[in-house]
């Protein structure tokens, strides 16, 4: 009859449809992760140029458009002239100087809005069409919440730079903002990889490689967060030699501040040394993982993923040394931060490729 329900699809066809939906969602998540990657690079440039305090208003909707009249430009410039950064760093640089730093911060905020729109619109599209893979909705909603939280933390960070004794944002808030961006990026990539390849298949011989890769990944995360403190207190502008710092392996004044823990976040010598140490540990563990992969893994995707991680670490290490020796030019500093996210992505891909197969479920006796 014309209004009878259609026959149920064949199980094989259902599986193919589910796989197609999962792939579509995964590619959407990877696209959003790419936007986050660009956002981290823009944030690095914003920090290096001191542009982050040029917009003194948090206007999630009205701030989408840039100033459209000279009167609005003048209003925003007058606001900027009330904060210490203008009086102590940029006094007298005029409207043209203000526009230069304004546009970079505006781009940073606009890109954040673009990420939110791309994620929310994509989530609504797949949800309303019933194409969200089973079990994925809570995680996707959690990522949406993290994105909103990141916007709020971004303003919380910027607001710290308006205080009477500051010309820059708080390095602690900067590292929180950076850390959450890395968490969101990692969650997007890992979720997408799980949809593309739900089950692991690495052999037992891969276990030592995976353990070494885990240590390298956590060391990498530590180095990236330490790099946030390097940027936050501009520690890269000092000790611009490598591998020694003022002719020493461990610089004088490492424990200069009191209480002792503040040296880890506010002492230029200690902060830069820690960043170097964690980066070097990451490089050594990456070399170990590559060596183990060449010995233990057959040629294939998992082995190539580990080799790709090793290559990314080598590139990042060389960039870090160049950035330091050339006293942190904006171009190299921005590239260094962008490639750090690339290294994190390759680590996630390698870890995912080295997952062991699921353990068989024992049946009833």
C-alpha positions as CSV (number, residue, x, y, z in Angstrom):
1,X,0.0,0.0,0.0
2,X,1.2,3.6,-0.7
3,X,1.4,4.6,3.0
4,X,2.9,1.4,4.4
5,X,6.3,1.9,6.1
6,X,9.3,0.9,4.0
7,X,10.9,-2.4,4.7
8,X,13.8,-2.2,7.2
9,X,17.2,-1.9,5.5
10,X,19.5,-4.9,5.3
11,X,21.9,-5.1,8.3
12,X,24.9,-4.7,5.9
13,X,23.3,-1.5,4.5
14,X,22.7,-0.2,8.1
15,X,26.3,-0.8,9.0
16,X,27.5,1.0,5.9
17,X,25.2,3.9,6.6
18,X,26.5,4.2,10.2
19,X,30.1,4.0,9.0
20,X,29.4,6.8,6.5
21,X,27.8,9.0,9.2
22,X,30.8,8.4,11.6
23,X,33.2,9.4,8.9
24,X,31.3,12.5,8.1
25,X,31.2,13.5,11.8
26,X,34.9,12.7,12.1
27,X,35.9,14.9,9.2
28,X,33.8,17.7,10.6
29,X,35.6,17.4,13.9
30,X,39.0,17.4,12.2
31,X,38.0,20.5,10.3
32,X,37.1,22.3,13.6
33,X,40.4,21.0,15.0
34,X,42.2,22.7,12.1
35,X,40.4,26.0,13.0
36,X,41.6,25.6,16.6
37,X,45.2,25.0,15.3
38,X,45.1,28.3,13.4
39,X,43.6,30.0,16.5
40,X,46.6,28.9,18.6
41,X,48.9,30.4,16.0
42,X,47.0,33.7,15.9
43,X,47.0,33.7,19.7
44,X,50.8,33.4,19.6
45,X,51.2,36.3,17.2
46,X,48.8,38.3,19.4
47,X,51.0,37.7,22.4
48,X,54.3,38.4,20.6
49,X,53.0,41.7,19.3
50,X,51.4,42.8,22.5
51,X,48.0,43.2,20.7
52,X,45.9,41.4,23.2
53,X,44.9,44.4,25.3
54,X,43.8,46.6,22.4
55,X,40.1,45.7,22.8
56,X,38.8,46.6,26.2
57,X,35.3,45.3,25.8
58,X,33.8,41.8,25.8
59,X,31.0,42.0,23.3
60,X,30.3,38.5,22.0
61,X,27.7,39.7,19.5
62,X,28.3,43.3,18.7
63,X,32.0,42.9,18.7
64,X,31.8,40.6,15.6
65,X,31.9,43.7,13.4
66,X,35.0,46.0,13.5
67,X,34.6,49.8,14.0
68,X,32.7,51.2,11.0
69,X,33.2,54.9,11.7
70,X,35.9,57.3,12.7
71,X,33.9,58.1,15.9
72,X,33.9,54.5,16.9
73,X,37.7,54.1,16.2
74,X,38.3,57.2,18.4
75,X,36.1,55.8,21.2
76,X,38.0,52.5,21.3
77,X,41.3,54.4,21.1
78,X,40.3,56.6,24.0
79,X,39.4,53.5,26.0
80,X,42.8,51.9,25.3
81,X,44.6,55.1,26.4
82,X,43.3,54.6,29.9
83,X,45.2,51.4,30.6
84,X,48.8,51.1,31.8
85,X,50.0,49.4,28.6
86,X,49.4,52.6,26.6
87,X,51.0,54.9,29.2
88,X,54.1,52.7,29.8
89,X,54.6,51.0,26.5
90,X,52.8,52.6,23.6
91,X,52.2,56.2,24.6
92,X,52.0,58.5,21.6
93,X,51.9,55.8,18.9
94,X,48.8,57.3,17.4
95,X,45.7,56.0,15.8
96,X,47.7,54.1,13.1
97,X,49.7,52.3,15.7
98,X,46.5,51.4,17.6
99,X,44.8,50.1,14.5
100,X,47.8,47.7,13.9
101,X,47.4,46.0,17.2
102,X,43.6,46.2,17.1
103,X,43.2,44.3,13.9
104,X,45.3,41.3,15.2
105,X,43.2,41.1,18.4
106,X,40.0,41.5,16.4
107,X,41.1,38.7,14.1
108,X,41.8,36.5,17.2
109,X,38.4,37.1,18.6
110,X,36.6,36.8,15.3
111,X,38.3,33.4,14.7
112,X,37.1,32.2,18.1
113,X,33.6,33.1,17.1
114,X,34.1,31.3,13.7
115,X,35.1,28.2,15.6
116,X,32.1,28.4,17.8
117,X,29.8,28.8,14.8
118,X,31.4,26.0,12.9
119,X,31.1,23.6,15.8
120,X,27.6,24.6,16.9
121,X,26.2,24.6,13.4
122,X,27.8,21.3,12.5
123,X,26.6,19.7,15.7
124,X,23.0,20.9,15.1
125,X,23.2,19.6,11.5
126,X,24.3,16.1,12.4
127,X,22.0,15.9,15.5
128,X,18.8,16.9,13.6
129,X,19.6,14.5,10.8
130,X,20.1,11.7,13.3
131,X,23.7,11.1,12.2
132,X,25.5,11.4,15.5
133,X,27.1,8.0,16.2
134,X,25.8,6.1,19.2
135,X,27.4,7.1,22.4
136,X,29.0,10.2,21.0
137,X,26.5,12.8,22.1
138,X,27.7,13.4,25.6
139,X,31.3,14.0,24.4
140,X,30.2,16.3,21.6
141,X,28.1,18.3,24.1
142,X,31.0,18.4,26.5
143,X,33.2,19.9,23.7
144,X,30.6,22.5,23.1
145,X,30.7,23.5,26.8
146,X,34.5,23.6,26.7
147,X,34.4,26.0,23.8
148,X,32.1,28.3,25.7
149,X,34.3,28.1,28.7
150,X,37.3,29.0,26.6
151,X,35.7,32.2,25.5
152,X,35.0,33.2,29.1
153,X,38.5,32.3,30.1
154,X,39.9,34.3,27.2
155,X,38.2,37.4,28.6
156,X,39.3,36.5,32.1
157,X,42.8,36.5,30.8
158,X,42.6,39.8,28.9
159,X,40.9,41.6,31.9
160,X,44.0,40.8,34.0
161,X,46.0,43.2,31.8
162,X,43.9,46.2,32.7
163,X,45.0,46.2,36.3
164,X,46.9,49.2,37.6
165,X,50.2,47.5,37.9
166,X,50.2,45.5,34.6
167,X,51.2,46.1,31.0
168,X,50.5,42.5,30.0
169,X,48.1,39.7,30.9
170,X,48.7,37.4,33.8
171,X,51.0,34.5,32.8
172,X,49.0,32.2,34.9
173,X,45.8,33.0,33.1
174,X,47.6,32.9,29.8
175,X,48.7,29.3,30.5
176,X,45.2,28.3,31.6
177,X,43.9,29.7,28.3
178,X,46.6,27.9,26.3
179,X,46.1,24.7,28.2
180,X,42.4,24.6,27.6
181,X,42.9,25.3,23.9
182,X,45.3,22.3,23.7
183,X,42.8,20.2,25.6
184,X,40.0,21.1,23.1
185,X,42.3,20.4,20.2
186,X,43.3,17.0,21.6
187,X,39.7,16.0,22.4
188,X,38.6,17.0,18.9
189,X,41.3,15.0,17.2
190,X,41.0,11.9,19.5
191,X,37.3,11.8,19.1
192,X,37.6,12.0,15.3
193,X,40.2,9.3,15.3
194,X,37.9,7.1,17.4
195,X,35.1,7.5,14.9
196,X,37.4,6.7,11.9
197,X,38.9,3.6,13.6
198,X,36.9,2.5,16.6
199,X,39.1,-0.5,17.6
200,X,42.8,-0.8,18.0
201,X,44.8,-3.5,16.3
202,X,48.4,-3.0,17.4
203,X,50.3,-6.2,18.2
204,X,51.7,-7.0,21.6
205,X,55.2,-6.0,20.3
206,X,53.9,-2.4,20.2
207,X,53.5,-2.1,23.9
208,X,57.0,-0.8,24.7
209,X,56.7,1.7,21.8
210,X,53.4,2.9,23.2
211,X,54.7,3.3,26.7
212,X,57.6,5.4,25.4
213,X,55.3,7.4,23.3
214,X,53.1,8.2,26.3
215,X,56.0,9.5,28.3
216,X,57.1,11.6,25.3
217,X,53.5,13.0,24.9
218,X,53.2,14.0,28.6
219,X,56.7,15.6,28.4
220,X,55.5,17.4,25.3
221,X,52.4,18.8,27.1
222,X,54.7,19.9,29.9
223,X,57.0,21.6,27.5
224,X,54.1,23.4,25.8
225,X,52.7,24.7,29.1
226,X,56.2,25.7,30.2
227,X,56.4,27.6,26.9
228,X,53.2,29.4,27.9
229,X,55.1,30.8,30.9
230,X,58.1,31.6,28.7
231,X,55.8,33.7,26.6
232,X,54.0,35.1,29.7
233,X,57.1,36.6,31.3
234,X,59.0,37.0,28.0
235,X,61.7,34.7,29.2
236,X,62.8,34.0,25.6
237,X,64.4,37.5,25.3
238,X,67.1,36.4,27.8
239,X,69.8,33.7,27.6
240,X,69.8,33.6,23.8
241,X,72.5,31.0,23.4
242,X,72.2,27.3,23.1
243,X,72.9,24.7,24.5
244,X,74.4,26.6,27.5
245,X,72.8,29.5,29.4
246,X,75.3,32.2,30.1
247,X,78.0,29.6,29.7
248,X,76.4,27.2,32.1
249,X,74.1,24.2,31.8
250,X,72.0,25.3,34.8
251,X,72.0,29.1,35.0
252,X,72.8,31.1,38.1
253,X,69.7,32.3,40.0
254,X,67.5,29.3,39.3
255,X,66.2,29.4,42.9
256,X,66.4,33.2,43.1
257,X,62.8,33.8,44.2
258,X,61.0,33.0,47.4
259,X,58.8,31.0,48.0
260,X,60.6,28.4,45.9
261,X,57.7,27.4,43.8
262,X,57.4,30.8,42.2
263,X,60.7,30.1,40.4
264,X,58.8,27.7,38.2
265,X,56.5,30.4,36.9
266,X,58.1,33.8,37.4
267,X,61.9,33.4,37.3
268,X,63.2,34.0,33.8
269,X,66.2,31.7,34.2
270,X,64.2,28.9,35.7
271,X,61.3,29.1,33.4
272,X,63.5,29.0,30.3
273,X,65.6,26.2,31.6
274,X,62.5,24.1,32.4
275,X,61.2,24.7,28.9
276,X,64.5,23.6,27.4
277,X,64.7,20.6,29.8
278,X,61.2,19.3,28.9
279,X,61.7,19.9,25.2
280,X,65.0,17.9,25.4
281,X,63.3,15.1,27.3
282,X,60.6,15.0,24.7
283,X,63.2,14.8,21.9
284,X,65.1,11.9,23.7
285,X,61.9,10.0,24.2
286,X,60.9,10.5,20.6
287,X,64.2,9.2,19.4
288,X,63.6,6.1,21.7
289,X,60.1,5.6,20.3
290,X,61.4,5.8,16.7
291,X,64.2,3.4,17.4
292,X,61.8,1.0,19.1
293,X,59.2,1.3,16.3
294,X,61.9,0.5,13.6
295,X,62.9,-2.6,15.6
296,X,59.5,-3.9,16.7
297,X,56.8,-2.7,14.3
298,X,56.1,-4.0,10.8
299,X,55.9,-1.5,8.0
300,X,52.4,0.1,8.1
301,X,50.4,2.9,9.5
302,X,51.4,2.6,13.1
303,X,55.1,2.6,12.3
304,X,54.8,5.5,10.0
305,X,52.8,7.4,12.6
306,X,55.6,7.0,15.1
307,X,58.2,8.1,12.5
308,X,56.0,11.1,11.7
309,X,56.0,12.1,15.4
310,X,59.8,11.8,15.5
311,X,60.1,14.1,12.5
312,X,57.7,16.6,13.9
313,X,59.6,16.7,17.2
314,X,62.9,17.2,15.3
315,X,61.4,20.1,13.4
316,X,60.0,21.7,16.5
317,X,63.3,21.4,18.4
318,X,65.2,23.1,15.6
319,X,62.6,25.8,15.4
320,X,62.8,26.3,19.2
321,X,66.6,26.8,19.0
322,X,66.3,29.2,16.1
323,X,63.6,31.2,17.8
324,X,65.8,31.5,20.9
325,X,69.0,32.4,19.1
326,X,67.3,35.0,17.0
327,X,65.7,36.6,20.1
328,X,62.1,35.6,19.3
329,X,61.1,37.3,16.1
330,X,57.3,37.3,15.6
331,X,57.5,35.1,12.6
332,X,59.6,32.4,14.2
333,X,57.8,32.6,17.5
334,X,54.4,32.2,15.8
335,X,55.7,29.3,13.7
336,X,57.2,27.7,16.8
337,X,53.8,27.8,18.6
338,X,52.0,26.5,15.5
339,X,54.3,23.6,15.0
340,X,53.9,22.6,18.7
341,X,50.3,21.9,17.9
342,X,51.4,19.8,14.9
343,X,53.7,17.8,17.2
344,X,50.7,17.2,19.6
345,X,48.6,16.1,16.6
346,X,51.2,13.6,15.4
347,X,51.6,12.2,19.0
348,X,47.8,11.6,19.2
349,X,47.7,9.9,15.8
350,X,50.6,7.6,16.8
351,X,49.1,6.8,20.2
352,X,45.8,6.0,18.5
353,X,47.5,3.8,15.9
354,X,49.2,1.8,18.7
355,X,46.1,0.9,20.6
356,X,45.9,-2.8,21.4
357,X,42.9,-4.8,20.1
358,X,40.0,-5.1,22.6
359,X,40.1,-8.1,24.9
360,X,37.7,-10.9,24.1
361,X,34.7,-11.1,26.3
362,X,34.5,-14.4,28.1
363,X,31.2,-16.3,27.6
364,X,29.3,-18.1,30.3
365,X,30.9,-21.2,31.6
